[in-house]
Amino acid sequence: IAARCADAQGVFWSYHDQLFAAQSPLGATLYQTLADGLGLDSKKFQTCLTSSEPLPRVRKAFQEGLALSITATPTLFINGERHTGGMTFNDLSAIVRSLTTTK
Protein backbone atom coordinates (compact mmCIF):
# COMPACT_ATOMS: atom_id res chain seq x y z
CA ILE A 1 0.00 0.00 0.00
CA ALA A 2 2.83 2.39 0.87
CA ALA A 3 4.49 1.85 -2.52
CA ARG A 4 1.19 2.55 -4.29
CA CYS A 5 0.78 5.70 -2.19
CA ALA A 6 4.24 6.75 -3.36
CA ASP A 7 3.10 5.95 -6.91
CA ALA A 8 0.29 8.46 -6.50
CA GLN A 9 3.06 11.06 -6.22
CA GLY A 10 5.02 9.66 -9.16
CA VAL A 11 7.84 7.81 -7.40
CA PHE A 12 6.75 4.17 -7.30
CA TRP A 13 10.02 2.68 -8.52
CA SER A 14 12.25 4.84 -6.33
CA TYR A 15 10.11 3.95 -3.31
CA HIS A 16 10.00 0.29 -4.36
CA ASP A 17 13.79 0.11 -4.64
CA GLN A 18 14.34 1.73 -1.25
CA LEU A 19 11.71 -0.47 0.37
CA PHE A 20 13.37 -3.63 -0.91
CA ALA A 21 16.77 -2.36 0.21
CA ALA A 22 15.53 -1.67 3.78
CA GLN A 23 13.08 -4.47 4.56
CA SER A 24 13.82 -4.56 8.25
CA PRO A 25 11.95 -3.38 10.20
CA LEU A 26 8.90 -2.99 7.97
CA GLY A 27 6.23 -0.74 9.37
CA ALA A 28 4.76 2.73 9.49
CA THR A 29 7.99 4.39 10.66
CA LEU A 30 10.01 2.98 7.76
CA TYR A 31 7.28 3.80 5.23
CA GLN A 32 7.19 7.42 6.35
CA THR A 33 10.99 7.69 6.53
CA LEU A 34 11.27 6.52 2.92
CA ALA A 35 8.52 8.89 1.82
CA ASP A 36 10.24 11.80 3.57
CA GLY A 37 13.57 10.86 2.02
CA LEU A 38 12.01 11.00 -1.44
CA GLY A 39 10.45 14.39 -0.72
CA LEU A 40 6.85 13.20 -0.88
CA ASP A 41 4.03 15.36 0.39
CA SER A 42 3.75 13.88 3.88
CA LYS A 43 0.10 14.75 4.38
CA LYS A 44 -0.98 13.23 1.05
CA PHE A 45 1.10 10.14 1.75
CA GLN A 46 -0.41 9.65 5.22
CA THR A 47 -3.94 10.25 3.92
CA CYS A 48 -3.40 7.62 1.25
CA LEU A 49 -2.05 5.13 3.81
CA THR A 50 -4.88 5.59 6.26
CA SER A 51 -7.57 5.52 3.57
CA SER A 52 -6.13 2.31 2.08
CA GLU A 53 -7.23 3.62 -1.33
CA PRO A 54 -4.70 1.39 -3.14
CA LEU A 55 -5.83 -1.75 -1.27
CA PRO A 56 -8.04 -3.16 -4.08
CA ARG A 57 -5.13 -2.92 -6.53
CA VAL A 58 -2.76 -4.58 -4.05
CA ARG A 59 -5.27 -7.36 -3.34
CA LYS A 60 -5.75 -7.97 -7.08
CA ALA A 61 -1.99 -8.32 -7.60
CA PHE A 62 -1.79 -10.65 -4.60
CA GLN A 63 -4.59 -12.84 -5.96
CA GLU A 64 -2.87 -12.98 -9.37
CA GLY A 65 0.31 -14.13 -7.62
CA LEU A 66 -1.59 -16.85 -5.78
CA ALA A 67 -3.18 -18.01 -9.02
CA LEU A 68 0.31 -18.36 -10.53
CA SER A 69 1.61 -20.11 -7.38
CA ILE A 70 4.20 -17.39 -6.88
CA THR A 71 5.80 -17.94 -3.49
CA ALA A 72 9.02 -15.93 -3.78
CA THR A 73 10.23 -12.53 -4.85
CA PRO A 74 11.53 -12.20 -7.41
CA THR A 75 9.89 -14.81 -9.61
CA LEU A 76 10.51 -14.69 -13.33
CA PHE A 77 8.87 -16.75 -16.04
CA ILE A 78 11.15 -17.21 -19.01
CA ASN A 79 9.73 -19.17 -21.91
CA GLY A 80 7.19 -20.69 -19.53
CA GLU A 81 9.81 -21.83 -17.02
CA ARG A 82 9.73 -20.50 -13.45
CA HIS A 83 12.89 -18.97 -11.95
CA THR A 84 12.83 -17.78 -8.34
CA GLY A 85 15.21 -15.85 -6.16
CA GLY A 86 17.92 -13.39 -6.95
CA MET A 87 19.66 -13.78 -10.27
CA THR A 88 22.73 -12.05 -11.58
CA PHE A 89 22.90 -10.61 -15.06
CA ASN A 90 25.17 -13.51 -16.01
CA ASP A 91 22.63 -16.05 -14.71
CA LEU A 92 19.85 -14.41 -16.70
CA SER A 93 22.03 -14.13 -19.80
CA ALA A 94 22.91 -17.82 -19.60
CA ILE A 95 19.21 -18.76 -19.47
CA VAL A 96 18.42 -16.59 -22.48
CA ARG A 97 21.45 -17.87 -24.41
CA SER A 98 20.41 -21.47 -23.71
CA LEU A 99 17.00 -20.74 -25.22
CA THR A 100 18.46 -19.29 -28.41
CA THR A 101 21.05 -22.05 -28.90
CA THR A 102 18.59 -24.91 -28.48
CA LYS A 103 16.30 -23.78 -31.30
N, CA, C and O of each residue as an XYZ file, in Angstrom:
412
protein
N       0.837     -1.185      0.000
C       0.000      0.000      0.000
C       0.882      1.249      0.000
O       0.601      2.213     -0.713
N       1.941      1.228      0.798
C       2.827      2.395      0.866
C       3.462      2.689     -0.491
O       3.571      3.849     -0.888
N       3.879      1.648     -1.199
C       4.487      1.855     -2.524
C       3.465      2.433     -3.498
O       3.809      3.278     -4.326
N       2.234      1.993     -3.408
C       1.194      2.546     -4.288
C       0.860      3.987     -3.896
O       0.508      4.796     -4.754
N       0.968      4.308     -2.618
C       0.775      5.697     -2.193
C       1.912      6.575     -2.731
O       1.691      7.726     -3.106
N       3.114      6.028     -2.764
C       4.238      6.753     -3.365
C       4.001      6.911     -4.863
O       4.344      7.939     -5.447
N       3.416      5.892     -5.478
C       3.102      5.947     -6.908
C       2.145      7.094     -7.219
O       2.239      7.725     -8.272
N       1.232      7.357     -6.303
C       0.291      8.460     -6.497
C       1.011      9.795     -6.618
O       0.461     10.762     -7.145
N       2.255      9.840     -6.124
C       3.058     11.059     -6.222
C       4.199     10.888     -7.238
O       5.129     11.693     -7.287
N       4.105      9.828     -8.041
C       5.016      9.659     -9.160
C       6.369      9.040     -8.877
O       7.279      9.155     -9.698
N       6.529      8.377     -7.719
C       7.844      7.815     -7.398
C       7.753      6.337     -6.974
O       8.436      5.906     -6.045
N       6.907      5.580     -7.664
C       6.752      4.171     -7.302
C       8.079      3.429     -7.304
O       8.434      2.800     -6.307
N       8.816      3.492     -8.407
C      10.021      2.679     -8.523
C      11.107      3.100     -7.556
O      11.812      2.245     -7.020
N      11.262      4.382     -7.318
C      12.248      4.835     -6.327
C      11.871      4.325     -4.946
O      12.722      3.845     -4.196
N      10.585      4.432     -4.616
C      10.107      3.955     -3.311
C      10.270      2.435     -3.237
O      10.755      1.905     -2.238
N       9.869      1.753     -4.280
C       9.998      0.294     -4.356
C      11.432     -0.139     -4.089
O      11.679     -1.025     -3.270
N      12.378      0.489     -4.785
C      13.787      0.113     -4.642
C      14.281      0.326     -3.213
O      14.983     -0.521     -2.660
N      13.916      1.454     -2.622
C      14.340      1.731     -1.252
C      13.661      0.785     -0.263
O      14.275      0.373      0.721
N      12.432      0.449     -0.512
C      11.705     -0.467      0.368
C      12.347     -1.856      0.352
O      12.499     -2.487      1.398
N      12.719     -2.326     -0.830
C      13.372     -3.631     -0.912
C      14.761     -3.604     -0.298
O      15.222     -4.617      0.227
N      15.429     -2.475     -0.353
C      16.773     -2.364      0.214
C      16.734     -2.313      1.743
O      17.710     -2.684      2.394
N      15.622     -1.861      2.322
C      15.530     -1.673      3.778
C      14.315     -2.411      4.326
O      13.419     -1.784      4.893
N      14.269     -3.713      4.168
C      13.083     -4.469      4.560
C      12.939     -4.688      6.053
O      11.905     -5.183      6.502
N      13.930     -4.337      6.818
C      13.818     -4.562      8.246
C      14.082     -3.259      8.986
O      15.096     -2.620      8.706
N      13.271     -2.844      9.872
C      11.951     -3.385     10.196
C      10.873     -2.728      9.340
O      10.815     -1.502      9.246
N      10.033     -3.524      8.726
C       8.905     -2.989      7.971
C       7.891     -2.400      8.939
O       7.705     -2.914     10.042
N       7.251     -1.345      8.534
C       6.231     -0.737      9.373
C       6.067      0.735      9.065
O       6.769      1.295      8.224
N       5.136      1.345      9.755
C       4.758      2.734      9.488
C       5.942      3.692      9.568
O       6.034      4.624      8.769
N       6.843      3.480     10.515
C       7.987      4.386     10.656
C       8.871      4.323      9.425
O       9.273      5.362      8.903
N       9.181      3.122      8.951
C      10.006      2.983      7.757
C       9.303      3.569      6.541
O       9.927      4.273      5.747
N       8.016      3.289      6.386
C       7.280      3.795      5.230
C       7.338      5.317      5.173
O       7.541      5.898      4.107
N       7.161      5.956      6.318
C       7.190      7.420      6.355
C       8.609      7.946      6.134
O       8.801      8.953      5.452
N       9.592      7.271      6.707
C      10.987      7.687      6.527
C      11.365      7.657      5.053
O      12.007      8.583      4.558
N      10.975      6.602      4.351
C      11.272      6.517      2.925
C      10.553      7.611      2.145
O      11.129      8.229      1.250
N       9.294      7.842      2.493
C       8.520      8.890      1.821
C       9.170     10.254      2.042
O       9.293     11.047      1.108
N       9.581     10.521      3.267
C      10.240     11.795      3.573
C      11.542     11.929      2.793
O      11.852     12.996      2.264
N      12.302     10.838      2.726
C      13.574     10.862      2.016
C      13.417     11.127      0.527
O      14.320     11.666     -0.112
N      12.276     10.750     -0.019
C      12.008     10.996     -1.437
C      11.310     12.329     -1.669
O      10.994     12.681     -2.805
N      11.070     13.069     -0.592
C      10.449     14.385     -0.715
C       8.964     14.353     -1.022
O       8.430     15.294     -1.609
N       8.287     13.271     -0.628
C       6.853     13.198     -0.878
C       6.090     14.154      0.024
O       6.554     14.519      1.104
N       4.924     14.548     -0.433
C       4.026     15.356      0.386
C       3.544     14.458      1.521
O       2.765     13.531      1.299
N       4.007     14.735      2.728
C       3.754     13.881      3.878
C       2.265     13.726      4.173
O       1.801     12.629      4.485
N       1.529     14.805      4.076
C       0.098     14.753      4.381
C      -0.642     13.882      3.364
O      -1.480     13.064      3.741
N      -0.338     14.054      2.085
C      -0.979     13.232      1.050
C      -0.616     11.759      1.229
O      -1.459     10.877      1.073
N       0.648     11.508      1.559
C       1.103     10.136      1.752
C       0.358      9.494      2.917
O      -0.142      8.376      2.787
N       0.277     10.184      4.053
C      -0.413      9.646      5.220
C      -1.901      9.451      4.955
O      -2.482      8.455      5.387
N      -2.518     10.387      4.252
C      -3.938     10.255      3.917
C      -4.172      9.021      3.068
O      -5.131      8.280      3.285
N      -3.293      8.801      2.102
C      -3.401      7.617      1.249
C      -3.246      6.337      2.076
O      -4.014      5.390      1.904
N      -2.263      6.308      2.966
C      -2.046      5.125      3.807
C      -3.254      4.819      4.680
O      -3.698      3.673      4.754
N      -3.778      5.829      5.331
C      -4.882      5.591      6.260
C      -6.192      5.291      5.538
O      -7.061      4.614      6.088
N      -6.339      5.785      4.321
C      -7.574      5.519      3.569
C      -7.530      4.145      2.913
O      -8.567      3.596      2.540
N      -6.327      3.590      2.771
C      -6.132      2.309      2.085
C      -6.712      2.317      0.679
O      -7.159      1.284      0.181
N      -6.705      3.484      0.038
C      -7.230      3.619     -1.329
C      -6.598      2.619     -2.292
O      -7.309      2.083     -3.142
N      -5.293      2.339     -2.198
C      -4.702      1.386     -3.140
C      -4.974     -0.091     -2.814
O      -4.563     -0.970     -3.572
N      -5.652     -0.371     -1.709
C      -5.829     -1.754     -1.265
C      -6.452     -2.674     -2.325
O      -5.974     -3.798     -2.480
N      -7.493     -2.256     -3.064
C      -8.039     -3.164     -4.079
C      -7.002     -3.561     -5.137
O      -6.969     -4.711     -5.575
N      -6.174     -2.625     -5.536
C      -5.132     -2.919     -6.530
C      -4.095     -3.890     -5.956
O      -3.646     -4.802     -6.650
N      -3.721     -3.695     -4.705
C      -2.764     -4.579     -4.049
C      -3.359     -5.974     -3.902
O      -2.679     -6.967     -4.158
N      -4.605     -6.054     -3.497
C      -5.271     -7.360     -3.343
C      -5.362     -8.092     -4.681
O      -5.168     -9.306     -4.741
N      -5.657     -7.355     -5.753
C      -5.753     -7.967     -7.080
C      -4.405     -8.565     -7.480
O      -4.348     -9.693     -7.971
N      -3.325     -7.820     -7.272
C      -1.988     -8.319     -7.598
C      -1.655     -9.549     -6.751
O      -1.064    -10.508     -7.248
N      -2.031     -9.518     -5.488
C      -1.794    -10.653     -4.598
C      -2.537    -11.895     -5.088
O      -1.975    -12.990     -5.122
N      -3.800    -11.718     -5.465
C      -4.595    -12.841     -5.964
C      -4.009    -13.398     -7.266
O      -4.009    -14.611     -7.475
N      -3.514    -12.524     -8.132
C      -2.872    -12.982     -9.365
C      -1.635    -13.816     -9.040
O      -1.386    -14.839     -9.677
N      -0.861    -13.376     -8.044
C       0.309    -14.132     -7.615
C      -0.063    -15.497     -7.081
O       0.604    -16.488     -7.382
N      -1.127    -15.559     -6.286
C      -1.595    -16.848     -5.776
C      -2.018    -17.775     -6.919
O      -1.718    -18.968     -6.910
N      -2.714    -17.210     -7.890
C      -3.181    -18.013     -9.020
C      -2.012    -18.594     -9.815
O      -2.135    -19.667    -10.405
N      -0.884    -17.892     -9.831
C       0.310    -18.359    -10.534
C       1.241    -19.158     -9.623
O       2.330    -19.556    -10.037
N       0.810    -19.392     -8.385
C       1.614    -20.112     -7.378
C       2.958    -19.437     -7.134
O       3.966    -20.112     -6.924
N       2.972    -18.125     -7.160
C       4.202    -17.391     -6.880
C       4.387    -17.344     -5.372
O       3.529    -16.856     -4.637
N       5.525    -17.861     -4.931
C       5.798    -17.941     -3.492
C       7.079    -17.222     -3.106
O       7.460    -17.232     -1.936
N       7.748    -16.600     -4.066
C       9.017    -15.933     -3.779
C       9.143    -14.677     -4.626
O       8.553    -14.564     -5.701
N       9.923    -13.746     -4.116
C      10.232    -12.533     -4.850
C      11.739    -12.438     -4.967
O      12.432    -12.514     -3.952
N      12.261    -12.278     -6.145
C      11.532    -12.200     -7.410
C      11.217    -13.583     -7.971
O      11.881    -14.568     -7.649
N      10.200    -13.634     -8.806
C       9.886    -14.811     -9.608
C       9.789    -14.347    -11.051
O       9.046    -13.420    -11.372
N      10.539    -14.997    -11.903
C      10.510    -14.691    -13.333
C      10.027    -15.908    -14.092
O      10.353    -17.039    -13.731
N       9.258    -15.687    -15.133
C       8.870    -16.750    -16.041
C       9.554    -16.465    -17.363
O       9.297    -15.446    -18.003
N      10.425    -17.373    -17.763
C      11.152    -17.210    -19.012
C      10.824    -18.407    -19.884
O      11.165    -19.547    -19.568
N      10.151    -18.117    -20.995
C       9.733    -19.169    -21.914
C       8.907    -20.239    -21.187
O       9.030    -21.432    -21.465
N       8.072    -19.789    -20.258
C       7.194    -20.687    -19.527
C       7.832    -21.406    -18.355
O       7.162    -22.166    -17.656
N       9.112    -21.179    -18.131
C       9.807    -21.826    -17.018
C       9.972    -20.851    -15.859
O      10.360    -19.699    -16.054
N       9.673    -21.324    -14.653
C       9.732    -20.499    -13.450
C      11.174    -20.427    -12.927
O      11.874    -21.436    -12.843
N      11.591    -19.208    -12.582
C      12.892    -18.973    -11.954
C      12.646    -18.092    -10.736
O      12.082    -17.005    -10.862
N      13.063    -18.551     -9.559
C      12.829    -17.780     -8.339
C      14.144    -17.382     -7.694
O      15.185    -18.003     -7.906
N      14.060    -16.330     -6.905
C      15.213    -15.852     -6.159
C      16.059    -14.896     -6.974
O      15.821    -14.665     -8.159
N      17.050    -14.352     -6.301
C      17.921    -13.390     -6.950
C      18.735    -14.032     -8.053
O      19.199    -15.165     -7.922
N      18.904    -13.302     -9.133
C      19.659    -13.776    -10.265
C      20.591    -12.664    -10.731
O      20.204    -11.497    -10.803
N      21.803    -13.042    -11.039
C      22.732    -12.052    -11.583
C      22.442    -11.876    -13.070
O      21.717    -12.658    -13.685
N      23.026    -10.834    -13.616
C      22.902    -10.606    -15.055
C      23.455    -11.807    -15.824
O      22.879    -12.229    -16.827
N      24.568    -12.349    -15.347
C      25.171    -13.508    -16.015
C      24.251    -14.725    -15.967
O      24.143    -15.461    -16.948
N      23.583    -14.940    -14.824
C      22.630    -16.047    -14.713
C      21.504    -15.884    -15.734
O      21.163    -16.821    -16.456
N      20.944    -14.695    -15.781
C      19.846    -14.411    -16.698
C      20.306    -14.535    -18.151
O      19.590    -15.086    -18.987
N      21.486    -14.028    -18.446
C      22.032    -14.127    -19.797
C      22.218    -15.578    -20.215
O      21.923    -15.944    -21.353
N      22.708    -16.406    -19.294
C      22.911    -17.823    -19.599
C      21.579    -18.508    -19.930
O      21.513    -19.336    -20.839
N      20.531    -18.164    -19.196
C      19.211    -18.757    -19.474
C      18.736    -18.347    -20.863
O      18.264    -19.182    -21.635
N      18.860    -17.073    -21.174
C      18.416    -16.586    -22.476
C      19.256    -17.201    -23.591
O      18.717    -17.615    -24.618
N      20.572    -17.263    -23.397
C      21.446    -17.866    -24.413
C      21.080    -19.337    -24.638
O      21.090    -19.818    -25.771
N      20.758    -20.044    -23.554
C      20.411    -21.465    -23.705
C      19.131    -21.625    -24.524
O      18.969    -22.624    -25.226
N      18.239    -20.671    -24.445
C      17.004    -20.735    -25.221
C      17.277    -20.507    -26.705
O      16.648    -21.130    -27.560
N      18.208    -19.622    -27.003
C      18.465    -19.293    -28.407
C      19.362    -20.324    -29.079
O      19.331    -20.459    -30.302
N      20.164    -21.056    -28.301
C      21.051    -22.050    -28.902
C      20.386    -23.412    -29.068
O      20.879    -24.259    -29.813
N      19.271    -23.623    -28.378
C      18.594    -24.914    -28.478
C      17.546    -24.946    -29.582
O      16.930    -25.984    -29.823
N      17.342    -23.828    -30.249
C      16.300    -23.781    -31.300
C      16.889    -23.978    -32.662
O      16.163    -23.967    -33.656
